[in-house]
Amino acid sequence: MEVTDAIKQRRLVREFRQDPVPDDVLYQIIESARWAPSPFNTQPWEFIIIRNSETLKKLAKFAPTIECNAPMAIAVVILPITAKYPFHQQVGEPEHAGAMAVQNIMLRAWELGVGTAWATIEKDNVKQILNIPEEFDVLTVIPMGYPMDEPPLHTEDDRLPVEDLMNFEEFRGVSEGRIIIY
Ligand SMILES: Cc1cc2nc3c(=O)[nH]c(=O)nc-3n(C[C@H](O)[C@H](O)[C@H](O)COP(=O)(O)O)c2cc1C
């Protein structure tokens, strides 16, 4: 699959089949995550693979804005780089790098026929469930599995037109509707 196709065809998946994602497929997905860029190549991420249904149920309570039935999930743990790179830590770069790793996971998974989602989580509770120490962050928990149905392709209307996003030389401002304050 071409990168462009994976980018355009990937969909958020909420309805999953219950058959497991084989270890070799999971390995390939994590293998792709590690090629994401990171500040000074610090690779400030770890991935927790969760297949235990009791743990998945507990985690679901703390991802209240997503309902799904994934047979597994990947929690993305972010490691601090404060000691060596305090400025990069301060501006949030370990998390930015983690988000890039998530994108690699999502695209590679899609290429392999595996669906994913980004769950917004209550971090403190998730950390407690997964035994993640205080000083580490947990970026997201990614529900994962084979999609129940083939998700419909995006249409052009699902995204803003390119012309609306491009600014030249300086910021030109945006229409009122683009800024979500409330
Ligand atoms: C940072 C981030 C947080 C998200 N949080 C949630 C969430 O809590 N619940 C949910 O259902 N989807 C969540 N999503 C998924 C978006 O709703 C979804 O990506 C978007 O609607 C576009 O659909 P698509 O992924 O199929 O292109 C999140 C996505 C991102 C990048």
Ligand as a Chemical Component Dictionary entry (heavy atoms), coordinates in Angstrom:
data_LIG
# 
_chem_comp.id                   LIG 
_chem_comp.type                 NON-POLYMER 
_chem_comp.pdbx_formal_charge   0 
_chem_comp.three_letter_code    LIG 
# 
loop_
_chem_comp_atom.comp_id 
_chem_comp_atom.atom_id 
_chem_comp_atom.alt_atom_id 
_chem_comp_atom.type_symbol 
_chem_comp_atom.charge 
_chem_comp_atom.model_Cartn_x 
_chem_comp_atom.model_Cartn_y 
_chem_comp_atom.model_Cartn_z 
_chem_comp_atom.pdbx_ordinal 
LIG C1  C1  C 0 -5.760  13.741 19.814 1  
LIG C2  C2  C 0 -6.990  12.963 19.399 2  
LIG C3  C3  C 0 -7.959  12.660 20.339 3  
LIG C4  C4  C 0 -9.074  11.903 19.986 4  
LIG N1  N1  N 0 -9.974  11.536 20.962 5  
LIG C5  C5  C 0 -11.025 10.770 20.630 6  
LIG C6  C6  C 0 -11.937 10.308 21.632 7  
LIG O1  O1  O 0 -11.754 10.512 22.824 8  
LIG N2  N2  N 0 -13.018 9.620  21.248 9  
LIG C7  C7  C 0 -13.252 9.310  19.935 10 
LIG O2  O2  O 0 -14.266 8.682  19.644 11 
LIG N3  N3  N 0 -12.380 9.689  18.955 12 
LIG C8  C8  C 0 -11.278 10.407 19.288 13 
LIG N4  N4  N 0 -10.393 10.791 18.311 14 
LIG C9  C9  C 0 -10.619 10.368 16.907 15 
LIG C10 C10 C 0 -11.271 11.455 16.065 16 
LIG O3  O3  O 0 -12.588 11.665 16.458 17 
LIG C11 C11 C 0 -11.198 11.028 14.592 18 
LIG O4  O4  O 0 -9.853  10.813 14.247 19 
LIG C12 C12 C 0 -11.796 12.087 13.678 20 
LIG O5  O5  O 0 -13.183 12.153 13.847 21 
LIG C13 C13 C 0 -11.513 11.861 12.205 22 
LIG O6  O6  O 0 -11.952 10.576 11.793 23 
LIG P1  P1  P 0 -10.951 9.538  11.110 24 
LIG O7  O7  O 0 -9.919  9.170  12.162 25 
LIG O8  O8  O 0 -11.796 8.361  10.717 26 
LIG O9  O9  O 0 -10.300 10.203 9.948  27 
LIG C14 C14 C 0 -9.256  11.507 18.641 28 
LIG C15 C15 C 0 -8.281  11.836 17.697 29 
LIG C16 C16 C 0 -7.155  12.532 18.070 30 
LIG C17 C17 C 0 -6.074  12.802 17.047 31 
# 
loop_
_chem_comp_bond.comp_id 
_chem_comp_bond.atom_id_1 
_chem_comp_bond.atom_id_2 
_chem_comp_bond.value_order 
_chem_comp_bond.pdbx_ordinal 
LIG C1  C2  SING 1  
LIG C2  C3  SING 2  
LIG C2  C16 DOUB 3  
LIG C3  C4  DOUB 4  
LIG C4  N1  SING 5  
LIG C4  C14 SING 6  
LIG N1  C5  DOUB 7  
LIG C5  C6  SING 8  
LIG C5  C8  SING 9  
LIG C6  O1  DOUB 10 
LIG C6  N2  SING 11 
LIG N2  C7  SING 12 
LIG C7  O2  DOUB 13 
LIG C7  N3  SING 14 
LIG N3  C8  DOUB 15 
LIG C8  N4  SING 16 
LIG N4  C9  SING 17 
LIG N4  C14 SING 18 
LIG C9  C10 SING 19 
LIG C10 O3  SING 20 
LIG C10 C11 SING 21 
LIG C11 O4  SING 22 
LIG C11 C12 SING 23 
LIG C12 O5  SING 24 
LIG C12 C13 SING 25 
LIG C13 O6  SING 26 
LIG O6  P1  SING 27 
LIG P1  O7  DOUB 28 
LIG P1  O8  SING 29 
LIG P1  O9  SING 30 
LIG C14 C15 DOUB 31 
LIG C15 C16 SING 32 
LIG C16 C17 SING 33 
# 
